[in-house]
Amino acid sequence: MPAFPSDQGPVASSAAPNWISPSVSVGRNLDGQPVVKVAGAWNLRSLQPVAEAVRQQLAGTMAAAHWDLSEISRLDHAGAMMLWHAWGKQRVEHLNLRPEHEGFFAHLQAGPALTGLPVRQVERRRRLWVAGRSIVTLGQHIIQVIFLLGRVSLAFLDAVRHPSRMPWREISANIYRTGAQALGITALVGFLIGVVLSYLSAQQLKAYGAGIFIVNLLGISVVRELGPVLAAILVAGRSGSAMTAQLGVMRVTEEIDAMSVMGIPYTLRLVLPRVIALSISMPLIVLWTNAIALVGGMVAAQFELDISLSYFIAELPNAVPVANLWLGLGKGVVFGGLIALLACHFGLRIQPNTESLGIGTTNSVVAAITIVIIVDAVFAILFSNVGV
């Protein structure tokens, strides 16, 4: 760009050295055409102390002039937006700028396609875009979970054909961590849920003189629905998040990559033991939770309805058909496999940074609890005539 006399000088900031201060110079080139030369650092930090002075200088420029932005040392969205407003929110015809700064103005140039629309249309398009992105993301997760399930199934079949390859120690360790160590919290929550459910039901049954039906109400609700779902939600929040965090840390520390380099299949050594262990321990946790919840219900029923523990225990087999127990145990197996599979899926997707680890763990727990509720609803529909 040929040199030209300056009509306006740079705007200096006392908070930053002069060499990074934003400056606006207006002059003419050799052809006599007006040229606006912009230089310095046009980022938020440099513009903040002198924003008003720079805005006034830009107000005195001509949008139809030639604009030279090649000497801008730093540019961010704040600086690009200030120039964009000076141009009347449209790209000037004659513009000279660095290639790395082109993206800012290309993004702003695409904006008027939406800003010219009514606010309702803009909001509608934004919601459609967000909904579409969510659907695509959900589809990707479903496909990847199916692929992971396929790899786990192949690893399981290979281990069945060659029992020496089965990771028995990992399975045993995961059964202990996900099953035995979860008995305390499931017992506490199950007991309290049984007490609350029995107490609230007793208040209604006493009003109609039907207190003896507390056995039917409590037995069916706990054994068939509440016990499996409650145990699954607790395990998803406790063991599922731990599995995701463990695999995530291994991704961050590149341990999984090291296993692949050494020829060790991580599906066989990491995913399969967790899926098998949780599928085994979940039915046992469901039985434990059911028993403790029923004990809590018995205690509350004795105090509220004067129903003895012996009568409650004697009437429970007649009030709750055994099919409900098998249905609850079947739910436990399915819930355990799904929770472990989702936990491993999100753990293997962790990127090598702490933010991704936190987000992945949260998404794992939310997805596991959601799929548990959805699958429980499917069970309720498919087996609506079983054990009733």
C-alpha positions as CSV (number, residue, x, y, z in Angstrom):
1,M,0.0,0.0,0.0
2,P,1.5,3.3,-0.9
3,A,2.1,5.8,1.8
4,F,-0.4,8.6,2.3
5,P,-0.7,11.6,4.6
6,S,-2.7,10.9,7.8
7,D,-5.7,13.0,8.7
8,Q,-6.2,11.2,12.0
9,G,-3.6,9.7,14.3
10,P,-3.6,6.6,16.4
11,V,-5.5,6.3,19.6
12,A,-3.1,5.5,22.4
13,S,-4.0,3.5,25.4
14,S,-2.4,4.1,28.8
15,A,-3.1,0.5,29.7
16,A,-1.0,-1.0,26.8
17,P,2.2,-0.1,24.9
18,N,1.7,2.1,21.9
19,W,2.7,-0.6,19.4
20,I,-0.4,-2.6,20.1
21,S,-2.8,0.4,20.5
22,P,-5.6,0.4,17.9
23,S,-5.3,3.2,15.4
24,V,-7.4,4.6,12.5
25,S,-5.8,6.8,9.8
26,V,-7.7,8.4,6.9
27,G,-5.9,9.5,3.8
28,R,-5.7,9.1,0.0
29,N,-3.8,6.8,-2.2
30,L,-1.9,7.8,-5.4
31,D,-5.1,7.6,-7.4
32,G,-6.7,10.2,-5.1
33,Q,-9.2,7.7,-3.6
34,P,-10.0,7.9,0.1
35,V,-8.3,5.1,2.1
36,V,-8.9,4.2,5.7
37,K,-5.9,2.4,7.3
38,V,-6.5,0.4,10.4
39,A,-3.6,-0.9,12.4
40,G,-2.6,-2.1,15.9
41,A,-4.3,-4.6,18.1
42,W,-8.1,-4.7,17.7
43,N,-9.0,-7.1,20.5
44,L,-11.2,-6.6,23.5
45,R,-8.3,-5.9,25.9
46,S,-6.8,-3.1,23.7
47,L,-10.1,-1.6,22.7
48,Q,-11.8,-1.4,26.1
49,P,-9.9,1.6,27.4
50,V,-10.3,3.6,24.2
51,A,-13.5,2.2,22.8
52,E,-15.4,5.5,22.7
53,A,-12.6,7.4,21.0
54,V,-12.1,4.7,18.4
55,R,-15.9,4.6,17.8
56,Q,-15.9,8.4,17.2
57,Q,-13.1,8.1,14.7
58,L,-14.8,5.3,12.8
59,A,-18.0,7.4,12.7
60,G,-16.1,10.0,10.7
61,T,-14.9,7.5,8.1
62,M,-16.5,6.7,4.8
63,A,-17.8,3.1,4.2
64,A,-17.3,3.5,0.5
65,A,-13.6,4.2,0.9
66,H,-10.8,1.7,0.5
67,W,-10.1,-0.1,3.8
68,D,-6.7,-1.4,4.6
69,L,-6.7,-3.9,7.5
70,S,-3.4,-5.6,6.7
71,E,-1.5,-4.0,9.5
72,I,-3.8,-5.2,12.3
73,S,-1.6,-7.3,14.6
74,R,-4.4,-8.8,16.6
75,L,-8.1,-9.2,15.9
76,D,-11.0,-10.8,17.8
77,H,-14.8,-10.7,17.5
78,A,-15.1,-7.4,19.4
79,G,-12.8,-5.6,17.0
80,A,-14.4,-7.1,14.0
81,M,-17.8,-6.2,15.3
82,M,-16.8,-2.6,15.8
83,L,-15.5,-2.3,12.2
84,W,-18.6,-4.1,10.9
85,H,-20.9,-1.5,12.6
86,A,-18.8,1.3,11.1
87,W,-19.4,-0.2,7.6
88,G,-23.2,-0.2,8.1
89,K,-23.3,-3.9,8.9
90,Q,-22.2,-5.0,5.4
91,R,-18.9,-5.8,3.9
92,V,-17.2,-2.9,2.1
93,E,-16.4,-3.3,-1.6
94,H,-12.7,-2.5,-1.4
95,L,-11.1,-4.4,1.5
96,N,-7.5,-5.5,2.1
97,L,-7.0,-7.8,5.1
98,R,-5.0,-10.7,6.2
99,P,-6.2,-14.2,5.3
100,E,-6.3,-15.3,9.0
101,H,-8.8,-12.4,9.7
102,E,-11.1,-13.4,6.8
103,G,-13.2,-15.8,9.0
104,F,-14.4,-13.0,11.3
105,F,-16.0,-11.0,8.5
106,A,-17.2,-14.1,6.6
107,H,-19.2,-15.0,9.7
108,L,-20.6,-11.5,10.1
109,Q,-21.4,-11.4,6.4
110,A,-23.5,-14.5,6.8
111,G,-25.4,-13.0,9.7
112,P,-27.7,-10.6,7.8
113,A,-29.4,-13.7,6.3
114,L,-30.9,-14.3,9.7
115,T,-30.9,-10.8,11.2
116,G,-33.2,-9.6,8.5
117,L,-35.8,-12.1,9.5
118,P,-38.4,-11.5,12.2
119,V,-37.4,-12.5,15.7
120,R,-39.9,-15.4,15.7
121,Q,-38.5,-16.9,12.5
122,V,-34.9,-16.6,13.8
123,E,-35.9,-18.3,17.1
124,R,-37.7,-21.0,15.2
125,R,-34.8,-21.7,13.0
126,R,-32.5,-21.7,16.0
127,R,-34.7,-24.3,17.7
128,L,-34.9,-26.4,14.6
129,W,-31.1,-26.3,14.3
130,V,-30.6,-27.3,18.0
131,A,-33.2,-30.1,17.7
132,G,-31.6,-31.4,14.5
133,R,-28.2,-31.4,16.1
134,S,-29.5,-33.2,19.1
135,I,-31.1,-35.9,16.9
136,V,-27.9,-36.4,14.9
137,T,-25.9,-36.6,18.1
138,L,-28.3,-39.1,19.6
139,G,-28.2,-41.2,16.4
140,Q,-24.4,-41.2,16.5
141,H,-24.5,-42.4,20.2
142,I,-26.9,-45.2,19.3
143,I,-24.8,-46.4,16.4
144,Q,-21.6,-46.4,18.5
145,V,-23.3,-48.3,21.4
146,I,-24.5,-50.9,18.9
147,F,-21.0,-51.2,17.5
148,L,-19.6,-51.6,21.0
149,L,-22.2,-54.2,21.9
150,G,-21.2,-56.1,18.8
151,R,-17.5,-56.0,19.8
152,V,-18.4,-57.1,23.3
153,S,-20.4,-60.0,22.0
154,L,-17.6,-61.2,19.7
155,A,-15.1,-60.9,22.6
156,F,-17.5,-62.9,24.8
157,L,-17.9,-65.7,22.2
158,D,-14.1,-65.8,21.7
159,A,-13.6,-66.1,25.5
160,V,-16.2,-68.9,25.7
161,R,-14.3,-70.8,23.0
162,H,-11.1,-70.2,24.8
163,P,-11.8,-70.0,28.6
164,S,-8.2,-69.2,29.4
165,R,-8.7,-65.8,27.8
166,M,-11.7,-64.9,30.0
167,P,-10.7,-62.1,32.4
168,W,-11.8,-63.9,35.5
169,R,-9.9,-61.6,37.9
170,E,-11.4,-58.4,36.4
171,I,-14.9,-59.9,36.5
172,S,-14.4,-60.9,40.2
173,A,-13.0,-57.5,41.1
174,N,-15.8,-55.6,39.4
175,I,-18.5,-57.8,41.0
176,Y,-17.0,-56.8,44.4
177,R,-16.9,-53.1,43.5
178,T,-20.3,-52.9,41.9
179,G,-22.1,-55.4,44.1
180,A,-20.7,-55.9,47.5
181,Q,-19.6,-52.3,48.0
182,A,-23.0,-51.0,46.9
183,L,-25.0,-53.0,49.6
184,G,-24.8,-50.2,52.2
185,I,-26.3,-47.3,50.1
186,T,-28.9,-49.5,48.5
187,A,-30.0,-50.8,51.9
188,L,-30.3,-47.3,53.4
189,V,-32.3,-45.9,50.5
190,G,-34.4,-49.0,50.1
191,F,-35.4,-49.0,53.8
192,L,-36.3,-45.3,53.7
193,I,-38.3,-45.8,50.5
194,G,-40.2,-48.7,52.0
195,V,-41.0,-46.7,55.1
196,V,-42.3,-43.7,53.1
197,L,-44.3,-45.8,50.7
198,S,-45.9,-47.8,53.5
199,Y,-46.7,-44.7,55.5
200,L,-48.3,-42.8,52.7
201,S,-50.3,-45.9,51.6
202,A,-51.5,-46.6,55.1
203,Q,-52.9,-43.1,55.4
204,Q,-55.2,-43.7,52.4
205,L,-56.0,-47.3,53.2
206,K,-57.1,-46.5,56.7
207,A,-59.7,-44.0,55.3
208,Y,-61.5,-46.9,53.5
209,G,-60.8,-49.6,56.2
210,A,-58.6,-51.6,53.8
211,G,-55.4,-51.7,55.8
212,I,-54.7,-55.4,55.2
213,F,-54.2,-54.6,51.5
214,I,-50.9,-52.8,52.4
215,V,-49.2,-56.2,51.8
216,N,-50.5,-56.4,48.2
217,L,-49.7,-52.7,47.5
218,L,-46.3,-52.7,49.0
219,G,-45.3,-56.1,47.7
220,I,-46.2,-55.6,44.1
221,S,-44.8,-52.1,43.9
222,V,-41.5,-53.0,45.5
223,V,-40.8,-56.4,44.0
224,R,-42.1,-55.6,40.5
225,E,-41.1,-51.9,39.9
226,L,-39.6,-49.9,42.7
227,G,-36.9,-52.3,43.7
228,P,-35.3,-52.9,40.3
229,V,-35.6,-49.3,39.2
230,L,-34.3,-47.9,42.5
231,A,-31.4,-50.2,42.5
232,A,-30.6,-49.5,38.9
233,I,-30.6,-45.7,39.4
234,L,-28.3,-46.0,42.5
235,V,-25.9,-48.3,40.6
236,A,-25.9,-46.0,37.6
237,G,-25.0,-43.0,39.8
238,R,-22.4,-44.9,41.8
239,S,-20.9,-47.7,39.7
240,G,-21.7,-46.3,36.2
241,S,-20.0,-43.0,36.9
242,A,-17.0,-44.8,38.4
243,M,-16.6,-47.0,35.3
244,T,-16.8,-43.9,33.0
245,A,-14.2,-42.1,35.1
246,Q,-11.9,-45.1,35.2
247,L,-11.9,-45.5,31.4
248,G,-11.7,-41.8,30.9
249,V,-8.6,-41.5,33.0
250,M,-7.1,-44.3,31.0
251,R,-7.9,-42.4,27.8
252,V,-6.3,-39.2,29.2
253,T,-3.2,-41.1,30.3
254,E,-3.1,-43.0,27.0
255,E,-3.2,-46.4,28.7
256,I,-5.8,-47.7,26.3
257,D,-3.6,-46.6,23.3
258,A,-0.7,-48.5,24.9
259,M,-2.8,-51.6,25.2
260,S,-3.7,-51.4,21.5
261,V,0.0,-51.0,20.6
262,M,0.8,-54.1,22.7
263,G,-1.9,-56.1,20.9
264,I,-4.2,-56.3,24.0
265,P,-7.9,-56.0,23.0
266,Y,-9.3,-53.4,25.4
267,T,-12.9,-54.7,24.7
268,L,-11.9,-58.0,26.2
269,R,-9.9,-56.6,29.1
270,L,-11.9,-53.5,30.0
271,V,-15.4,-53.6,28.7
272,L,-16.5,-57.2,28.8
273,P,-15.6,-57.7,32.5
274,R,-17.6,-54.7,33.5
275,V,-20.6,-55.8,31.5
276,I,-20.6,-59.3,32.8
277,A,-19.9,-58.2,36.4
278,L,-22.8,-55.7,36.5
279,S,-25.1,-58.2,34.8
280,I,-24.4,-60.6,37.6
281,S,-24.4,-58.3,40.6
282,M,-27.5,-56.2,39.6
283,P,-30.1,-59.0,40.2
284,L,-28.5,-59.7,43.6
285,I,-28.6,-56.0,44.4
286,V,-32.3,-56.0,43.3
287,L,-33.1,-58.9,45.7
288,W,-31.2,-57.1,48.5
289,T,-33.0,-53.8,47.9
290,N,-36.4,-55.5,47.7
291,A,-35.8,-57.3,51.0
292,I,-34.7,-54.2,52.8
293,A,-37.5,-52.0,51.3
294,L,-40.1,-54.6,52.4
295,V,-38.6,-54.6,55.9
296,G,-39.0,-50.8,56.0
297,G,-42.6,-51.2,54.8
298,M,-43.3,-53.8,57.5
299,V,-42.0,-51.5,60.3
300,A,-44.1,-48.6,59.1
301,A,-47.2,-50.8,58.6
302,Q,-46.9,-52.2,62.2
303,F,-46.9,-48.7,63.6
304,E,-49.6,-47.2,61.3
305,L,-51.9,-50.1,60.8
306,D,-51.0,-52.4,63.7
307,I,-50.1,-55.2,61.2
308,S,-47.7,-57.6,62.8
309,L,-44.5,-58.7,61.1
310,S,-45.5,-62.3,61.1
311,Y,-48.8,-61.6,59.4
312,F,-47.0,-59.5,56.8
313,I,-44.4,-62.2,56.0
314,A,-47.1,-64.9,55.9
315,E,-49.3,-63.0,53.5
316,L,-46.6,-61.7,51.2
317,P,-46.2,-64.9,49.0
318,N,-50.0,-65.0,48.5
319,A,-50.2,-61.3,47.6
320,V,-47.2,-61.3,45.2
321,P,-47.0,-64.0,42.6
322,V,-43.6,-65.4,42.0
323,A,-43.7,-64.2,38.4
324,N,-43.2,-60.7,39.7
325,L,-39.9,-61.8,41.4
326,W,-38.6,-63.3,38.2
327,L,-39.6,-60.3,36.2
328,G,-37.7,-58.0,38.7
329,L,-34.6,-60.2,38.4
330,G,-34.8,-60.1,34.6
331,K,-35.0,-56.4,34.8
332,G,-31.9,-56.4,36.9
333,V,-29.9,-58.3,34.4
334,V,-30.9,-56.1,31.5
335,F,-30.4,-52.9,33.6
336,G,-26.9,-54.0,34.7
337,G,-25.8,-54.8,31.2
338,L,-27.1,-51.5,29.8
339,I,-25.6,-49.4,32.6
340,A,-22.2,-51.0,32.1
341,L,-22.3,-50.7,28.3
342,L,-23.3,-47.0,28.4
343,A,-20.7,-46.3,31.1
344,C,-17.9,-47.9,28.9
345,H,-19.2,-46.1,25.8
346,F,-18.9,-42.7,27.3
347,G,-15.6,-43.6,29.0
348,L,-14.1,-44.5,25.7
349,R,-15.2,-41.3,24.2
350,I,-13.4,-39.1,26.7
351,Q,-10.9,-36.6,25.2
352,P,-7.5,-36.0,26.8
353,N,-8.6,-33.1,28.9
354,T,-10.3,-32.7,32.3
355,E,-13.4,-30.8,31.0
356,S,-14.2,-33.8,28.7
357,L,-13.8,-36.1,31.6
358,G,-16.4,-34.2,33.7
359,I,-18.9,-33.9,30.9
360,G,-18.5,-37.5,29.9
361,T,-19.2,-38.7,33.4
362,T,-22.3,-36.6,33.7
363,N,-23.6,-37.7,30.4
364,S,-23.0,-41.3,31.3
365,V,-25.1,-41.1,34.5
366,V,-27.9,-39.1,32.8
367,A,-28.0,-41.5,29.8
368,A,-28.0,-44.6,32.0
369,I,-30.8,-43.3,34.2
370,T,-32.8,-42.3,31.2
371,I,-32.4,-45.7,29.4
372,V,-33.3,-47.5,32.7
373,I,-36.6,-45.6,32.9
374,I,-37.3,-46.2,29.2
375,V,-36.6,-49.9,29.3
376,D,-38.7,-50.2,32.5
377,A,-41.6,-48.7,30.6
378,V,-41.1,-51.2,27.8
379,F,-41.1,-54.0,30.3
380,A,-44.3,-52.7,31.9
381,I,-46.0,-52.7,28.5
382,L,-44.7,-56.1,27.3
383,F,-45.4,-57.9,30.6
384,S,-48.5,-56.1,31.7
385,N,-50.4,-59.4,32.0
386,V,-47.6,-61.3,33.9
387,G,-47.9,-61.8,37.6
388,V,-51.0,-59.7,38.0
